[in-house]
Amino acid sequence: MAYILGLIFSDGAIEDVRKSSRTCYIAITSKDKAFIEEVRDVLSPSHKLYIRLPRINRFSNGKSYQCSTLYTLRIGNKIMYQDLINLGLRPRKSLKMKFPNIPQQYFNFFLRGYFDGDGCVSVYKQRGRMHKTIQVIFTSGTKTFLEKISLTVDKIIKIEGSKVGNYGGAFRLTYKQNKALKLLAFMYSRLNHAIYLDRKYKIYQNYLKNRR
């Protein structure tokens, strides 16, 4: 549940439609069907997934981009909705999320869930360096949320991230090389029967394998 909470804080949304439908909704969206099915099986196995087919989004400046197929799990539940409100989530949350109170023993699950939604891991080669660099980036519309992640990570495993920076209206928290490796080892600890996004995990595992 700590993992799914982190995922909802990143790739999820909540909506109060009691005026029209007498309920509230929690929705989680992903382009990875097998992954969202695994989340669905934990939360509510009987719910179906909603599919949004690929489409082209066009902007007023003339630019456009191709959207992938997206799968959404949407659950109507007023109790879950209120629990998420109490934990710091808000409708249209990106600019006003509050960091939830997560027990320390579950923080790596929460962080992995948030990372699988609004995080990325990448490997690249810097000019003048022999070996490739690995980095982890967390993204949010709420600066204080990322600052709280940084403080909590430093408290638990004693590593500091870079300062939270603003990149085109979104904020980023970055960890590189040894700090990134220590953070990834922490996030992917206790994986038995746990949920994680396989394609991100494989980038980390391939880096470990190729640097030996």
N, C-alpha and C positions, 0 to 999 in steps of 0.2 A: 504493500500500500504506500510506503514511503516513495518507492520508485514511481508509481503511478501518479502520486501527488506531484512529484517533480515534472513528470511528463505533462500533466494538466497545466502546471504553471508556465510551461513553454509552448507546447503545441495544442493546448486545450482552450476551451471557452465555456463560460457559463452564461445563462440567459434566463431572466425572470419574465415569463409570459403568462402569469396568473390572471391578468386582466382578460386575456383572450382564450387561454387553454387551461387555466386553473392548475398549472404546474410550472416547474422550472426544469431547465435542461442543462446537462453537462455534455460537451462534445469534444472528442479528440480526433484529430485528422492526421493522416500520414499517406505518403505515396507508396509505402511498403505494405502490401496487403497481408503477407504472412505475419508481419510484426503486429499490425493492428488487430488481426484475428487473435493473436496470443493475448493482447491486452483485453480484448472482448471476452475471452474465455475466463479471465480472472474476475472481471467486473460483473459481467452479465451475459452468460453464454447464449441465452435465448434471443438476444438482440441481433437484428440484421445490420449489415453495413450499407451505408449510402455511398454511391459511386458518382463522382463527377468526372466525366470523360475529358480527354485532352481538348484544349481550346487555345485560341490565340487572344491574348489581352493586348489591346491597343490603347496608347496614351495620347493625350492632347498634343504632345510635342512631336507626334508622328512615329515614335518608337513603338515597338511591339515585341512580345516574347511568347514562346510556346509554353503553356502550362502542362504539366504531367497529369496523368490520371491520379485522382485523389480518393482516398477511402476514409469515411467518417463514421465513427461510432457515436451515436446520439442517444442519451439515456435521460428519460424524464424522472426526476426524483427530487422532491422538495427538501428532504432531509439531507441528502448529499450536497445539494446546493447551499444550504445554510451552513453545513460543516465547512465547506470551502470558503464561504464568506468569513466565517470565524477564524479561519487560518490565514486570511490576508488576501484572498483572491477577489477580484472585482469584475463585473461585466465590462467588456472593452478594456481589458486589463493592462495593456502594454505600457501605459504611462503612469500607472498608479498601483502597482503591485506592492504589497508589504511582505517582507520575508517571514515565512512561517517559523514557528517554534518547533524544531525537529530534534528529538533526542539524539545525542551524539552517536550512539551505537547504530543509528539508522541513517546518519547523514550521508554516507557514501551511496546508499540506495537512492536517496532523494537527488543527490548531485548527478548521478548517472542518468536518472530519468530526465532531469533538466537538460543535461548534455545531449541526450538522444533526440531531444526536440530542438533546442536553440543553441547547440554547441557544434563544434567541428574539430576534427583532428586532421592535420595535413603534414606531409613530408616534402621537403624541398632542399635544394642545394644552394647555399650562399656562395657568392663569388669569393674566390680566394680560399675556400675551405675544402678540405679533402672529403669530409664525411657529411652526409645529409643531416638536416635538422628536423626535428619533430616539434610541432606546436599544437596547443589546445586553445581554442577560443570559445568563450561564452558570450552570447549576445542578448541584449534586453533593451526595451524602451525605457526602463527605469534604472537610473544610475545607482541609486541607493541599494537596489536589489543586488547588483553585481558587487558593490562594495562590501555588502554583508557576506556574500559568498567568499570573497577574498579574505575577510577577517576570520571567518569560520574555518576555512582551509588552513590558514596560518596557525590558528589556535590548535587544531587537531593534529596536523602532520608537519607543522613548522616550515611551510614554504610560503613565500610572498609572491603574488602575481604582479604584473605590471600595473601601473596606474590605469584606472578605467578611463578610456578615451571615447570621444564622440566621433562617429564615422557616418556622415550623411544622415543624421537624425537618430541613429541607433548607437547604443553604447556597447563597448567590447572590453572584456577582461581576458588577457592573454598570458599563457605560460609557455615557456620555450625550453627545449632540450631536457636537462636533468630535472628541472622543476616539472616539466610536462610529464616525463616518465614516472616520477614519483606520484604525481597526481593521478595518472592513468592506472598505476598499480593500486592505488587507494580506491578509485572508483570501481575497478573490476575485481575487487576482493569479494569473497563469499558469493561466487557465481552459481553454486549448486542450486538448480531449480529456480534460478532467478531470470528475470526478463532483461534483455538488452538488445540493442539494434546491431545486428550481425555485421553489417557493412562497415560501421565505424570501428567495431572491435577488431575486424580483420586488418584494417590499416595499422593499428597499434601492434598486432601480433606479427604482421609482415615486417614491420620496422625492426622489432626485436630479433626476428629470425635472420634478417639480412645484415644486421650489424655485428653478428657473432663472427 
